[in-house]
Amino acid sequence: MSNKIILEQSEIPAHWYNIVADMPDPLITGDILAMRVTTSLLHWVIALPYVLGCFILTLLLSFILPIKSFDPLLKFLIKLLFRLLLIKIETEGLEKIPTDQPFIFMANHSSFLDVPLVEGFVPGFVRGIIAFRMSGWPLYGWIMGRLGNITINRDSIHGSIRSIKKAQDYLSEKNSLMIFPEGHRTRSGELLPFKRLPFYLVKQSGLALIPVAISGMYAVNNKNSVLITPGTVTIIFGNIIHTDQIDELDVNQLRDLVRDEIMQLLN
């Protein structure tokens, strides 16, 4: 007798459909949904002990060693995590990036996995600006802060100014920074309007800027879903926007230029 369990459509709880409502497949049947939920649960079961172990290790190291000294280990652990989740990471345009200078990177944002993706696969020592509410997530938020990521509270003008000041201090130490200029994860998969504030920081930093497109992540995981679906994510690095060009543009022009560049990379 077969042990295969088949869930009829009527047996699937309604909220499961909401979880996968924005997945790219045109038709989600009960069988397909059940398979995805089962696969995702398996991934979480595998990943959570590994992630917890990595959190404990990096937390301990952050108290006894400079963060930069164990960043190569952190990159290795992150790359292994994506392998465990059966997420293949590809990169395009790495050859454009000099390894002897810092940059500000700007990318589209669709998943909570974008932050570890950046820290694991963008070359050099790079940290990100993350939403204040994410800093309150158990363990995740604390570790992100311990590793040097900068939180920003978009609901507070004074909080945003303090975060920008922290970012300026961080950049003054010749570190690279990743910014998600949409301000939050897209729910639709479409590129959202860009905020103006990050581009004030760019103009004040004196650093060149590199547009980055993260393609394929929305199908793997997005804001509407707790599921993680195996797939391929491609990080596409655009052409460097040098400081002389940045100086010639006002904030709005720079914002529009970067958004257009990322849109072209995604397409």
C-alpha angles and dihedrals in degrees: 000000000000117000092203112130116213120191116209117221091251090058095058112099112242094238091060088066090055090053093058099029093112098046111125099242111107093220127034113189126188092258094050092046092049090050093050094047091049092047092048092049089052090052091051091049090053097040102044098066089045093048091046090052091049091048092053093046096047091044091055092045092050089062097049106030137042109264094237092057094065098032092105089056090049091052090051092050092049092050090051090050092057089049090053089051090051090240111145113211120206128180132205128190099020089133089068094064120087111219096212100068139051125246141187109241122199123195143168116261129219109139143038084238090069093082097055088039090058095045092048102044110023107092121251130011105323133163132182143227108243133188116270092235090059089058087067095057109114111266093337095073094042093049092047089055094045090052092057104262115147122232123213128196105209091187092064123062092199091047091051091050091051090050092051090050089052089049091051091052090048092050092047087066089063095255126145120242132202117210128187100209095191086074096224142022118291116244095197102043090244121121109260127217113280124244119239099222098075090057092056085057091050093052092049095045100069090221131123118248130228120198113219131194120204104202124189099016094107090064091048096049135339142173092272095057144055090196122105114208121195112246147119124288120192124201108204118193116206130207119296115261101213126217095252090058091045090053091053094055129071120228095267094048092049091048092051093046093053093046091051091049093052091045090054092048091051091050 
